[in-house]
Amino acid sequence: MEHDKILDELFCQIEEREEELLDLVKKLVSFQTPSPPARNAYDAQQYVALLLKEVGFHVDQWYLYENDPVVVGTKKGTAPFDHYSLIINGHMDVASVEDSEGWNTPPFEGIVKDSYIYGRGVADMKGGLAGALFAIKLLDENGIKPGGDLIFESVVGEEVGEAGTKSCCDRGYSADFAVVVDTSNCEIQGQGGVITGWVTIQSPKTFHDATRRKMIHAGGKLFGASAIEKMMKVIEGLKELEQHWAVMKTSAGFPPGSTTINPAVIEGGRHAAFVADKCALWITVHYYPEQHYEEVIEEIEEHIKNVAKADPWLREHPPTFIWGGSSMIEDRGEIFPAFSIDEKWPGVQVLKRAHKRAFQEDVKLSMSPTVTDGGWLSEAGIPVVLYGPGTLEEAHAVNEKLSIEQLKKFTKSMTAFLLEWYQKKR
């Protein structure tokens, strides 16, 4: 009963301080952090660092790239050995904004209109960051302290596959549970994984265009080939594997055929007067959480190597592979590991109760059709869920918007979650 009374009072404060919550969203939106081009998050991250310090966090920060720091705040628990610890994670970078886009309002001002707040990043995911920060501040102002350690990670690079969250894990930050407050329409979600790769076909010799007759017609006796034409066999092989996956692989929470291999970019040839001696294919692979990306890589490579063995020229000059990368900007590659959720996790149970208290309805558990940094937390052995305001239809959209009512309910839900989690013992 005392818990309910405290929560009722906190919920009333959120309603009364709606303008303050919206002002926080507007402030975060005002920092222009589109990625690409990136390298622009310093001021925004210093603002978050200041907010965390004001409510008792020790702040650690380092540069992922120039002018793009990662900020991690730690608030020590009153009895950390007896209580559960928690990570709240979110990214400060937002999708790019092009001059040609038809925005009806300035994208970096946070305009309130017709029960929505508009601006780049309100749905993905500065609304989630603001709601979580506001909930933490509210509890602190009311003298409510965490029993276990509370870690707040404001990272950069998520939009372009730069693993700011991975750098937090590599630095040693861990907890009993993690909530990534990214776009999920306030559903508790897991996700599939994504990895990009480059498949390259390279001829050891470069031939003049005038020699083509000798390598493609009877009696020419020139053992040569166009790398572009040979790549067509690889693309067909990838399509066959994708179709095989669609038939043979399923995963709860995903529509059939969600394991895809997209031939996204092709680069090849040097000049019209030459037979193409090199061709590179950039692919994007979506896979289910039942597999690790290393298994997926092995499966693709094995299949393409078998395709190559069936071709006399490719058998002698098989494709090579480069997988993943640390940045779509720096090295044109990325990895987003997959993760599942277990309803039996204590954190999920607490979050389900918190959501029902705030939204007056049961929360949906689902699998996100996109990817977030949550996979890196799972890779580090941390039970993690995705739970944040905003819809995928609004994420990255022109005239991106977020429901103010959903923002308030999310803030209430996070407040209820933290209030119970602060007190939860191991």
C-alpha positions as CSV (number, residue, x, y, z in Angstrom):
1,M,0.0,0.0,0.0
2,E,2.8,2.4,0.8
3,H,4.4,1.6,-2.5
4,D,1.2,2.4,-4.3
5,K,0.9,5.7,-2.5
6,I,4.4,6.7,-3.4
7,L,3.8,5.8,-7.0
8,D,0.6,7.7,-7.2
9,E,2.4,10.8,-6.0
10,L,5.2,10.3,-8.4
11,F,2.7,9.9,-11.3
12,C,1.0,13.1,-10.3
13,Q,4.3,14.9,-10.3
14,I,4.9,13.7,-13.9
15,E,1.5,15.0,-15.0
16,E,2.1,18.4,-13.2
17,R,5.6,18.7,-14.7
18,E,4.7,17.8,-18.3
19,E,6.3,21.0,-19.6
20,E,9.5,20.2,-17.9
21,L,9.6,16.8,-19.5
22,L,8.9,18.2,-22.9
23,D,11.6,20.9,-22.3
24,L,14.1,18.1,-21.7
25,V,13.1,16.5,-25.0
26,K,13.4,19.8,-26.8
27,K,16.8,20.4,-25.3
28,L,18.1,17.0,-26.4
29,V,16.6,17.6,-29.9
30,S,18.3,21.0,-30.1
31,F,21.7,19.3,-30.2
32,Q,22.3,18.5,-33.8
33,T,23.7,15.0,-33.7
34,P,22.8,13.4,-37.1
35,S,24.9,10.4,-38.1
36,P,26.1,10.6,-40.8
37,P,28.0,12.8,-40.7
38,A,28.5,12.2,-37.0
39,R,31.5,13.6,-35.0
40,N,29.0,16.2,-33.5
41,A,27.8,14.8,-30.2
42,Y,30.3,16.5,-27.8
43,D,27.9,19.3,-26.5
44,A,25.0,16.9,-26.2
45,Q,27.0,14.4,-24.3
46,Q,28.4,17.0,-21.9
47,Y,24.8,18.1,-21.2
48,V,23.8,14.5,-20.3
49,A,27.0,14.2,-18.1
50,L,25.9,17.4,-16.2
51,L,22.4,16.0,-15.7
52,L,23.8,12.8,-14.3
53,K,26.2,14.6,-12.0
54,E,23.4,16.7,-10.6
55,V,21.6,13.6,-9.4
56,G,24.6,11.9,-7.8
57,F,26.2,9.9,-10.6
58,H,30.0,9.5,-11.0
59,V,30.6,10.2,-14.7
60,D,33.1,8.4,-16.9
61,Q,33.6,9.4,-20.6
62,W,35.9,8.6,-23.5
63,Y,36.0,9.2,-27.2
64,L,34.7,6.6,-29.6
65,Y,35.7,9.0,-32.4
66,E,36.8,12.6,-32.5
67,N,34.1,14.9,-31.0
68,D,31.9,11.8,-30.3
69,P,32.3,10.8,-26.6
70,V,30.6,8.0,-24.8
71,V,29.2,9.0,-21.4
72,V,28.6,6.5,-18.6
73,G,27.2,7.6,-15.2
74,T,27.3,5.3,-12.2
75,K,25.2,5.8,-9.1
76,K,26.4,3.5,-6.4
77,G,23.7,1.5,-4.6
78,T,23.1,1.8,-0.9
79,A,23.5,-2.0,-0.6
80,P,24.9,-3.3,-3.9
81,F,25.7,-6.8,-2.7
82,D,22.1,-7.4,-1.6
83,H,20.3,-5.7,-4.5
84,Y,20.2,-6.1,-8.3
85,S,22.1,-3.7,-10.5
86,L,20.8,-2.1,-13.7
87,I,22.0,-0.6,-16.9
88,I,19.9,2.0,-18.8
89,N,21.2,2.4,-22.3
90,G,20.5,4.8,-25.2
91,H,22.2,6.5,-28.1
92,M,22.5,10.2,-28.7
93,D,23.1,10.1,-32.4
94,V,20.0,10.4,-34.7
95,A,19.3,9.8,-38.4
96,S,20.6,12.2,-41.0
97,V,18.5,15.2,-42.2
98,E,18.8,16.2,-45.9
99,D,18.2,19.7,-47.2
100,S,15.8,18.3,-49.8
101,E,13.5,16.8,-47.2
102,G,10.1,18.5,-46.7
103,W,10.0,19.2,-43.0
104,N,7.0,21.2,-41.9
105,T,8.8,22.3,-38.7
106,P,12.5,22.9,-38.0
107,P,13.9,19.4,-37.3
108,F,16.1,20.5,-34.4
109,E,13.7,22.6,-32.4
110,G,11.2,20.1,-30.9
111,I,7.9,21.6,-31.8
112,V,4.7,20.7,-29.9
113,K,1.6,20.5,-32.0
114,D,-1.7,18.5,-31.8
115,S,-0.6,16.2,-28.9
116,Y,2.7,15.3,-30.5
117,I,6.3,16.6,-30.3
118,Y,8.0,16.9,-33.6
119,G,11.8,16.8,-34.4
120,R,14.6,14.7,-35.5
121,G,15.2,12.0,-32.9
122,V,12.1,12.4,-30.8
123,A,11.1,8.8,-31.6
124,D,14.6,7.4,-32.2
125,M,15.5,7.9,-29.5
126,K,15.8,11.2,-27.6
127,G,12.3,10.8,-26.2
128,G,13.4,7.5,-24.6
129,L,16.6,9.2,-23.2
130,A,14.5,12.1,-21.8
131,G,11.9,9.9,-20.2
132,A,14.5,7.7,-18.5
133,L,16.6,10.7,-17.3
134,F,13.4,12.4,-16.0
135,A,12.4,9.3,-14.0
136,I,15.8,9.0,-12.5
137,K,15.8,12.7,-11.5
138,L,12.2,12.4,-10.1
139,L,13.2,9.5,-7.8
140,D,16.3,11.3,-6.6
141,E,14.4,14.5,-5.8
142,N,12.0,12.4,-3.7
143,G,14.9,10.9,-1.7
144,I,14.5,7.4,-3.3
145,K,17.9,5.8,-3.7
146,P,18.9,2.6,-5.6
147,G,19.8,-0.4,-3.5
148,G,22.0,-1.8,-6.3
149,D,24.3,0.1,-8.7
150,L,22.5,2.1,-11.4
151,I,24.5,2.7,-14.6
152,F,23.3,5.1,-17.3
153,E,25.0,4.8,-20.7
154,S,24.6,7.5,-23.3
155,V,26.4,6.2,-26.3
156,V,27.1,7.4,-29.9
157,G,27.4,5.6,-33.2
158,E,24.3,3.4,-33.2
159,E,22.9,4.8,-36.4
160,V,25.9,3.8,-38.4
161,G,27.0,0.7,-36.7
162,E,29.6,2.3,-34.5
163,A,29.6,0.2,-31.4
164,G,29.6,2.8,-28.6
165,T,27.7,0.3,-26.4
166,K,30.3,-2.4,-27.2
167,S,33.0,0.0,-25.9
168,C,31.1,0.2,-22.6
169,C,31.1,-3.6,-22.3
170,D,34.8,-3.7,-23.2
171,R,35.5,-1.1,-20.5
172,G,34.0,-3.4,-17.9
173,Y,30.5,-2.0,-17.4
174,S,28.0,-4.8,-16.5
175,A,24.8,-5.3,-14.5
176,D,22.2,-7.9,-13.6
177,F,19.8,-6.5,-16.2
178,A,19.7,-3.8,-18.9
179,V,17.0,-1.8,-20.6
180,V,17.7,-0.2,-23.9
181,V,15.2,2.7,-24.1
182,D,15.2,2.7,-27.9
183,T,12.2,2.7,-30.3
184,S,9.8,-0.2,-29.5
185,N,6.3,1.5,-29.1
186,C,6.7,0.6,-25.5
187,E,6.7,-3.1,-26.1
188,I,9.3,-5.4,-24.4
189,Q,11.3,-6.6,-27.3
190,G,14.2,-8.8,-28.4
191,Q,15.7,-8.7,-31.8
192,G,17.3,-10.5,-34.7
193,G,20.8,-9.8,-35.7
194,V,22.4,-8.0,-38.7
195,I,25.9,-8.3,-40.2
196,T,27.3,-6.8,-43.3
197,G,30.0,-8.4,-45.5
198,W,32.0,-7.9,-48.6
199,V,32.3,-10.7,-51.1
200,T,35.2,-10.0,-53.6
201,I,36.1,-11.8,-56.9
202,Q,39.6,-10.9,-58.2
203,S,41.3,-11.9,-61.4
204,P,45.1,-12.4,-61.1
205,K,45.4,-10.9,-64.6
206,T,43.9,-7.9,-66.3
207,F,42.9,-8.4,-69.9
208,H,42.2,-5.9,-72.6
209,D,38.6,-5.7,-73.9
210,A,39.8,-7.0,-77.3
211,T,40.7,-10.4,-75.8
212,R,37.2,-11.1,-74.6
213,R,36.4,-13.3,-77.7
214,K,39.2,-15.7,-76.7
215,M,37.9,-16.3,-73.2
216,I,34.2,-16.8,-74.0
217,H,34.2,-18.6,-77.5
218,A,35.2,-22.1,-78.5
219,G,38.9,-22.5,-79.2
220,G,40.0,-19.2,-77.7
221,K,42.0,-21.0,-75.0
222,L,42.3,-17.9,-72.8
223,F,41.6,-18.9,-69.2
224,G,40.1,-15.6,-68.1
225,A,36.8,-14.2,-67.0
226,S,34.9,-11.1,-66.2
227,A,34.7,-10.7,-62.4
228,I,31.4,-8.9,-62.8
229,E,29.9,-11.8,-64.7
230,K,31.2,-14.3,-62.2
231,M,29.7,-12.3,-59.4
232,M,26.3,-12.9,-61.0
233,K,26.8,-16.6,-60.1
234,V,27.5,-15.6,-56.5
235,I,24.4,-13.4,-56.3
236,E,22.3,-16.2,-57.6
237,G,23.9,-18.5,-55.1
238,L,23.1,-16.1,-52.3
239,K,19.5,-15.9,-53.5
240,E,19.2,-19.7,-53.4
241,L,20.5,-19.7,-49.8
242,E,18.1,-17.0,-48.8
243,Q,15.2,-19.0,-50.2
244,H,16.4,-22.1,-48.4
245,W,16.5,-20.2,-45.1
246,A,13.0,-18.9,-45.7
247,V,11.8,-22.5,-46.0
248,M,13.9,-24.1,-43.3
249,K,14.3,-21.5,-40.6
250,T,11.6,-20.0,-38.3
251,S,11.8,-18.1,-35.1
252,A,9.0,-17.1,-32.6
253,G,8.0,-13.5,-33.0
254,F,9.2,-13.1,-36.6
255,P,7.2,-13.4,-39.8
256,P,8.5,-16.2,-42.1
257,G,11.4,-15.2,-44.4
258,S,12.9,-12.7,-42.0
259,T,16.3,-14.2,-42.6
260,T,17.4,-12.2,-45.7
261,I,20.6,-11.7,-47.7
262,N,20.4,-8.3,-49.4
263,P,22.9,-7.6,-52.3
264,A,23.0,-4.0,-51.4
265,V,26.0,-2.5,-53.3
266,I,28.1,-3.7,-56.2
267,E,31.4,-2.3,-57.3
268,G,33.4,-3.6,-60.2
269,G,35.5,-3.0,-63.3
270,R,38.0,-0.2,-64.0
271,H,37.2,1.0,-67.6
272,A,35.2,0.1,-70.7
273,A,38.4,-0.9,-72.5
274,F,39.1,-3.7,-70.0
275,V,37.6,-7.0,-69.0
276,A,36.5,-6.4,-65.3
277,D,39.3,-7.9,-63.2
278,K,37.6,-7.2,-59.8
279,C,34.1,-7.1,-58.4
280,A,33.0,-6.6,-54.9
281,L,29.5,-7.1,-53.5
282,W,28.3,-5.6,-50.2
283,I,25.6,-7.7,-48.6
284,T,23.4,-7.2,-45.5
285,V,22.4,-10.3,-43.7
286,H,19.5,-10.6,-41.2
287,Y,19.4,-13.6,-39.0
288,Y,17.4,-15.1,-36.1
289,P,18.5,-15.0,-32.5
290,E,18.8,-18.8,-32.4
291,Q,22.1,-18.4,-34.3
292,H,25.2,-16.4,-33.6
293,Y,26.6,-14.2,-36.4
294,E,29.7,-16.4,-36.6
295,E,27.6,-19.4,-37.4
296,V,25.8,-17.4,-40.1
297,I,29.1,-16.3,-41.6
298,E,30.3,-19.9,-41.8
299,E,27.1,-21.0,-43.4
300,I,27.2,-18.4,-46.2
301,E,30.9,-18.9,-46.9
302,E,30.5,-22.7,-47.2
303,H,27.6,-22.2,-49.6
304,I,29.4,-19.7,-51.8
305,K,32.5,-21.8,-51.9
306,N,30.4,-24.8,-53.1
307,V,29.0,-22.5,-55.8
308,A,32.5,-21.6,-56.8
309,K,33.6,-25.2,-57.0
310,A,31.0,-25.8,-59.7
311,D,32.5,-23.2,-62.0
312,P,35.9,-23.9,-63.6
313,W,37.2,-20.4,-63.3
314,L,35.9,-19.6,-59.8
315,R,37.2,-23.0,-58.6
316,E,40.7,-21.6,-59.4
317,H,39.9,-18.1,-58.2
318,P,37.4,-18.4,-55.3
319,P,35.7,-15.4,-53.7
320,T,37.1,-13.9,-50.6
321,F,35.1,-12.5,-47.7
322,I,35.4,-9.6,-45.2
323,W,32.7,-9.5,-42.5
324,G,31.5,-6.9,-40.1
325,G,33.3,-3.7,-39.2
326,S,33.3,-1.0,-36.6
327,S,31.6,1.8,-38.6
328,M,29.6,2.3,-41.7
329,I,31.4,5.6,-42.1
330,E,35.0,4.5,-41.3
331,D,35.2,1.0,-42.8
332,R,31.8,0.4,-44.4
333,G,30.8,-2.5,-42.1
334,E,28.7,-3.2,-39.1
335,I,27.5,-5.9,-36.7
336,F,24.4,-5.9,-34.5
337,P,24.2,-9.2,-32.5
338,A,20.8,-10.7,-31.9
339,F,19.2,-11.4,-28.5
340,S,16.1,-13.2,-27.1
341,I,14.1,-12.4,-24.0
342,D,13.1,-14.7,-21.2
343,E,9.8,-13.8,-19.3
344,K,11.3,-15.4,-16.2
345,W,14.0,-12.8,-15.8
346,P,13.4,-10.7,-12.7
347,G,13.9,-7.5,-14.7
348,V,11.2,-8.5,-17.2
349,Q,8.8,-9.4,-14.5
350,V,9.3,-6.0,-12.8
351,L,9.0,-4.1,-16.1
352,K,5.8,-5.9,-17.0
353,R,4.2,-4.8,-13.7
354,A,5.5,-1.3,-14.2
355,H,4.1,-1.0,-17.7
356,K,0.7,-2.3,-16.6
357,R,0.6,0.3,-13.8
358,A,1.4,3.1,-16.1
359,F,-0.5,2.1,-19.2
360,Q,-3.4,0.3,-17.5
361,E,-2.9,-2.7,-19.9
362,D,-0.6,-5.7,-20.2
363,V,2.6,-5.1,-22.1
364,K,3.2,-6.9,-25.4
365,L,6.3,-9.0,-25.7
366,S,7.6,-9.1,-29.3
367,M,10.7,-9.2,-31.5
368,S,11.8,-6.0,-33.2
369,P,12.1,-6.1,-37.0
370,T,15.1,-3.8,-36.7
371,V,18.3,-3.8,-34.7
372,T,19.7,-1.9,-31.7
373,D,22.7,-1.8,-29.5
374,G,21.1,-4.3,-27.1
375,G,22.8,-7.1,-28.9
376,W,26.2,-6.0,-27.6
377,L,24.9,-6.1,-24.0
378,S,23.6,-9.6,-24.6
379,E,27.0,-10.6,-26.1
380,A,28.6,-9.4,-22.8
381,G,26.3,-11.8,-20.9
382,I,23.8,-9.2,-19.6
383,P,20.1,-10.0,-19.8
384,V,18.7,-7.2,-21.9
385,V,15.4,-5.9,-23.3
386,L,14.4,-3.2,-25.7
387,Y,11.7,-0.9,-24.2
388,G,11.2,2.7,-25.3
389,P,8.6,5.1,-26.7
390,G,8.0,5.9,-30.4
391,T,7.1,3.8,-33.5
392,L,9.4,2.5,-36.2
393,E,7.1,4.3,-38.7
394,E,8.3,7.6,-37.2
395,A,12.0,6.6,-36.7
396,H,14.1,8.2,-39.4
397,A,10.9,9.7,-41.0
398,V,10.6,13.2,-42.3
399,N,8.5,15.2,-39.8
400,E,9.4,12.6,-37.1
401,K,7.0,12.8,-34.2
402,L,6.3,11.3,-30.8
403,S,3.0,11.1,-28.9
404,I,3.2,13.2,-25.8
405,E,0.8,10.9,-24.0
406,Q,3.0,7.9,-24.8
407,L,6.1,9.8,-23.6
408,K,4.4,10.5,-20.3
409,K,3.2,7.0,-19.8
410,F,6.7,5.7,-20.7
411,T,8.2,8.0,-18.1
412,K,5.7,6.8,-15.5
413,S,6.5,3.2,-16.4
414,M,10.2,3.8,-16.0
415,T,9.5,5.5,-12.7
416,A,7.5,2.5,-11.5
417,F,10.1,0.1,-12.8
418,L,13.0,1.9,-11.1
419,L,11.1,2.3,-7.8
420,E,10.6,-1.5,-7.5
421,W,14.0,-2.4,-9.0
422,Y,15.8,-0.1,-6.5
423,Q,14.3,-2.2,-3.7
424,K,14.6,-5.6,-5.3
425,K,17.0,-8.0,-3.5
426,R,18.9,-10.8,-5.1
